[in-house]
């Protein structure tokens, strides 16, 4: 497996996922952006594209989503 944390994010295609909510002033909510990178995936906040990026393998994301389901969050 390649080193997920060394994957270059310069030209990746980000896909945005939003829940459709707005804040009290009518601004769009913060959305999650996901990009496929060598070795896994990168996730970031669409309102802070230069901020922190979380990187995870496919298995880690699957376990995360399953955990959310098990807790009744989604």
ChimeraX commands (.cxc) that place a marker at each C-alpha (Angstrom):
marker #1 position 0.00,0.00,0.00 radius 0.5
marker #1 position 1.23,3.51,-0.77 radius 0.5
marker #1 position 1.67,6.08,1.96 radius 0.5
marker #1 position -1.73,7.72,2.24 radius 0.5
marker #1 position -0.27,10.67,4.11 radius 0.5
marker #1 position 2.16,11.51,1.31 radius 0.5
marker #1 position -0.52,11.65,-1.41 radius 0.5
marker #1 position -0.47,14.97,-3.25 radius 0.5
marker #1 position -3.78,16.84,-2.97 radius 0.5
marker #1 position -2.96,19.57,-5.50 radius 0.5
marker #1 position -5.09,18.31,-8.39 radius 0.5
marker #1 position -7.57,15.96,-6.72 radius 0.5
marker #1 position -11.28,16.21,-7.52 radius 0.5
marker #1 position -13.27,17.04,-4.40 radius 0.5
marker #1 position -16.93,15.95,-4.15 radius 0.5
marker #1 position -19.10,17.96,-1.76 radius 0.5
marker #1 position -21.71,16.37,0.51 radius 0.5
marker #1 position -24.18,18.63,2.32 radius 0.5
marker #1 position -27.22,17.98,4.47 radius 0.5
marker #1 position -29.19,20.88,2.99 radius 0.5
marker #1 position -29.28,23.04,6.11 radius 0.5
marker #1 position -28.56,26.72,6.54 radius 0.5
marker #1 position -27.57,28.63,9.64 radius 0.5
marker #1 position -29.73,31.28,11.32 radius 0.5
marker #1 position -28.50,33.96,8.89 radius 0.5
marker #1 position -29.35,31.90,5.79 radius 0.5
marker #1 position -25.76,30.97,4.94 radius 0.5
marker #1 position -25.07,27.49,3.66 radius 0.5
marker #1 position -23.97,24.97,6.20 radius 0.5
marker #1 position -20.51,23.55,6.41 radius 0.5
marker #1 position -20.28,20.58,4.08 radius 0.5
marker #1 position -17.94,17.62,3.92 radius 0.5
marker #1 position -15.71,17.26,0.87 radius 0.5
marker #1 position -14.25,13.90,-0.09 radius 0.5
marker #1 position -11.50,13.10,-2.59 radius 0.5
marker #1 position -10.09,9.78,-3.69 radius 0.5
marker #1 position -6.31,9.74,-3.28 radius 0.5
marker #1 position -3.62,7.11,-3.62 radius 0.5
marker #1 position -4.07,4.72,-0.72 radius 0.5
marker #1 position -7.47,5.96,0.42 radius 0.5
marker #1 position -9.48,9.15,0.82 radius 0.5
marker #1 position -9.08,12.73,1.98 radius 0.5
marker #1 position -11.83,14.66,3.79 radius 0.5
marker #1 position -12.07,18.37,4.50 radius 0.5
marker #1 position -14.46,21.17,5.46 radius 0.5
marker #1 position -15.68,22.98,2.34 radius 0.5
marker #1 position -15.64,26.33,4.14 radius 0.5
marker #1 position -11.98,25.90,5.05 radius 0.5
marker #1 position -10.37,24.25,2.00 radius 0.5
marker #1 position -6.86,25.17,3.16 radius 0.5
marker #1 position -7.46,23.85,6.66 radius 0.5
marker #1 position -7.02,20.43,8.19 radius 0.5
marker #1 position -7.44,17.42,5.93 radius 0.5
marker #1 position -8.33,14.04,7.39 radius 0.5
marker #1 position -6.99,11.04,5.47 radius 0.5
marker #1 position -8.40,7.54,5.82 radius 0.5
marker #1 position -8.35,4.20,4.08 radius 0.5
marker #1 position -11.53,2.78,2.59 radius 0.5
marker #1 position -11.73,0.29,5.47 radius 0.5
marker #1 position -11.42,3.09,8.03 radius 0.5
marker #1 position -14.22,5.08,6.39 radius 0.5
marker #1 position -16.42,1.99,6.22 radius 0.5
marker #1 position -15.83,1.30,9.91 radius 0.5
marker #1 position -16.57,4.93,10.75 radius 0.5
marker #1 position -19.90,4.92,8.88 radius 0.5
marker #1 position -20.83,1.55,10.37 radius 0.5
marker #1 position -20.07,2.96,13.82 radius 0.5
marker #1 position -22.36,5.91,13.15 radius 0.5
marker #1 position -25.12,3.52,12.10 radius 0.5
marker #1 position -24.58,1.32,15.14 radius 0.5
marker #1 position -24.96,4.38,17.37 radius 0.5
marker #1 position -28.15,5.43,15.53 radius 0.5
marker #1 position -26.55,8.66,14.32 radius 0.5
marker #1 position -27.29,7.91,10.65 radius 0.5
marker link #1:1,2 radius 0.2
marker link #1:2,3 radius 0.2
marker link #1:3,4 radius 0.2
marker link #1:4,5 radius 0.2
marker link #1:5,6 radius 0.2
marker link #1:6,7 radius 0.2
marker link #1:7,8 radius 0.2
marker link #1:8,9 radius 0.2
marker link #1:9,10 radius 0.2
marker link #1:10,11 radius 0.2
marker link #1:11,12 radius 0.2
marker link #1:12,13 radius 0.2
marker link #1:13,14 radius 0.2
marker link #1:14,15 radius 0.2
marker link #1:15,16 radius 0.2
marker link #1:16,17 radius 0.2
marker link #1:17,18 radius 0.2
marker link #1:18,19 radius 0.2
marker link #1:19,20 radius 0.2
marker link #1:20,21 radius 0.2
marker link #1:21,22 radius 0.2
marker link #1:22,23 radius 0.2
marker link #1:23,24 radius 0.2
marker link #1:24,25 radius 0.2
marker link #1:25,26 radius 0.2
marker link #1:26,27 radius 0.2
marker link #1:27,28 radius 0.2
marker link #1:28,29 radius 0.2
marker link #1:29,30 radius 0.2
marker link #1:30,31 radius 0.2
marker link #1:31,32 radius 0.2
marker link #1:32,33 radius 0.2
marker link #1:33,34 radius 0.2
marker link #1:34,35 radius 0.2
marker link #1:35,36 radius 0.2
marker link #1:36,37 radius 0.2
marker link #1:37,38 radius 0.2
marker link #1:38,39 radius 0.2
marker link #1:39,40 radius 0.2
marker link #1:40,41 radius 0.2
marker link #1:41,42 radius 0.2
marker link #1:42,43 radius 0.2
marker link #1:43,44 radius 0.2
marker link #1:44,45 radius 0.2
marker link #1:45,46 radius 0.2
marker link #1:46,47 radius 0.2
marker link #1:47,48 radius 0.2
marker link #1:48,49 radius 0.2
marker link #1:49,50 radius 0.2
marker link #1:50,51 radius 0.2
marker link #1:51,52 radius 0.2
marker link #1:52,53 radius 0.2
marker link #1:53,54 radius 0.2
marker link #1:54,55 radius 0.2
marker link #1:55,56 radius 0.2
marker link #1:56,57 radius 0.2
marker link #1:57,58 radius 0.2
marker link #1:58,59 radius 0.2
marker link #1:59,60 radius 0.2
marker link #1:60,61 radius 0.2
marker link #1:61,62 radius 0.2
marker link #1:62,63 radius 0.2
marker link #1:63,64 radius 0.2
marker link #1:64,65 radius 0.2
marker link #1:65,66 radius 0.2
marker link #1:66,67 radius 0.2
marker link #1:67,68 radius 0.2
marker link #1:68,69 radius 0.2
marker link #1:69,70 radius 0.2
marker link #1:70,71 radius 0.2
marker link #1:71,72 radius 0.2
marker link #1:72,73 radius 0.2
marker link #1:73,74 radius 0.2
view
